[in-house]
Amino acid sequence: MKKVFIDTMGCQMNKSDTERMLGILSCLDYEETKEPKEADLLIVNTCSIRQLSEDKAFSMLGLWGKWKSEGKKIKIGLCGCVAQQKAEKTFRRAPYVDFVLGTHKIYSLPEIIKRAEAGERVCECTETNATEDDKAAEFPIHRVKSVNAWIPITEGCNNFCTYCIVPYTRGRERSRQPEIIIKEVKDALNQGFKEITLLGQNVDSYGKDFKDKNYRLAQLLRDINSLDGNFRIRFVTSYPTDITDELIETVVELDKVCEYFHIPMQSGSSVVLKAMNRRYDRDTYKKIVEKVRKMVPDVTITSDFIAGFPGETEEQFQETLSAIDEFELDYSNTAAYSPREKTIAAKWVDKYIDEDIKTERLARLNEKVRENCLKSNLKFVGREMEILVEDFENHKGQNVITGRARNNKIVHVPCEKDLTGEFVNVKITGAKTWYLQGELI
């Protein structure tokens, strides 16, 4: 049997795509290896949200190309968002690459591998306005062994934020059919997974594009919640103004759906939000967060922020810092602005922020996030929480289980027994910046 190594970059959507590719390749007599030098087929599944990820991908390809030039018999593939974005340019920059596979064509992999093995250089990056659900049922999904199964329910994005490459690499929003999603959920539960996370660039838009039925995210959550078994349900990512009262009420109503919302804000300044082409201002975001907190007890709300967006002033950046405090955001992903080809903001060269200023603002932003994470965690000291155990390891001579509460808080608990995959009740005894400490009840 031949061996394949896939280096996966970026978000959980990419990781989900890799699991599907590994499932397809298993039907072609490939087995996964964690050692690149053992592989007959090397693939990098890329993310193009930031320039650093793209640079890392081509660096990896360069290393593999060197192995090929030294006589190693391997095939090399580029997949994911960089592949979709760069397409034919890849062969000029990395002539040792055998195939380029875009984000819309994962299920074309068998034909592409066949052609590549026959010596052909293949580029398949044709965009489509439909999902490939009709082909999904033909292949298994080679899921990473864990307690959490990631299942995409939408693909693409319609928002065209001025900084974001996703609509150009993933295409327009396309909702997967509920029966396909529910089958994948059932399969994952039968394989022993205890947590299901529904994925989408804008997961709350699920079902908007259905022409033949009125079926939205709230209904999908109800249908999954009704399945037998003791498991949890999460969904990410939410676009602020797509969060409906019905969705919030559904989260409260359903016992398996977790009290967790990831709601990217991107900037605390209404002026910058308008330049980003976000469909809300600071006050609107505030009202959404306040509504979620009022309706969902013990909810965790996390966000995303960009430092140094073109034209951002120091005063506007200060508004981002104050938003994290005012809205009591429990955690936020952060990044310095990185211009992406094809996006509108990439053309605003005259408004670019100096790299040193971006770096300094990002450092202050990260410090603010750390402060708020600790404040958030301290609220739970003395409380009892249910956690789903994800890991068991020896840390500094002590055996410890690590689990996740329903509201996504990470908890470390001293324990001599491996309880991975089990739900256990703990009392929170302490709080650190990134996690809680607890003891078994």
Sequence and secondary structure as in RCSB ss.txt:
>XXXX:A:sequence
MKKVFIDTMGCQMNKSDTERMLGILSCLDYEETKEPKEADLLIVNTCSIRQLSEDKAFSMLGLWGKWKSEGKKIK
IGLCGCVAQQKAEKTFRRAPYVDFVLGTHKIYSLPEIIKRAEAGERVCECTETNATEDDKAAEFPIHRVKSVNAW
IPITEGCNNFCTYCIVPYTRGRERSRQPEIIIKEVKDALNQGFKEITLLGQNVDSYGKDFKDKNYRLAQLLRDIN
SLDGNFRIRFVTSYPTDITDELIETVVELDKVCEYFHIPMQSGSSVVLKAMNRRYDRDTYKKIVEKVRKMVPDVT
ITSDFIAGFPGETEEQFQETLSAIDEFELDYSNTAAYSPREKTIAAKWVDKYIDEDIKTERLARLNEKVRENCLK
SNLKFVGREMEILVEDFENHKGQNVITGRARNNKIVHVPCEKDLTGEFVNVKITGAKTWYLQGELI
>XXXX:A:secstr
 EEEEEEE SSHHHHHHHHHHHHHHHTTTEEE S GGG SEEEEEE  SSHHHHHHHHHHHHHHHHHHHTT   E
EEEEEHHHHHHTTHHHHH TT  EEE TT GGGHHHHHHHHHTT  EEE    SS  HHHHTTS     SSSEEE
EE EE  S   TT  HHHHT S EE  HHHHHHHHHHHHHTT  EEEEE TTGGGTTTT SS    HHHHHHHHH
TSSSS EEEEE   GGG  HHHHHHHHH SSB SEEE   B S HHHHHHTT S  HHHHHHHHHHHHHHSTT E
EEEEEEES TT  HHHHHHHHHHHHHTT SEEEEEE    TTSSGGG GGG   HHHHHHHHHHHHHHHHHHHHH
HHHTTTT EEEEEEEEEEEETTEEEEEEEETT  EEEEE SS  TT EEEEEEEEE SS EEEEE 
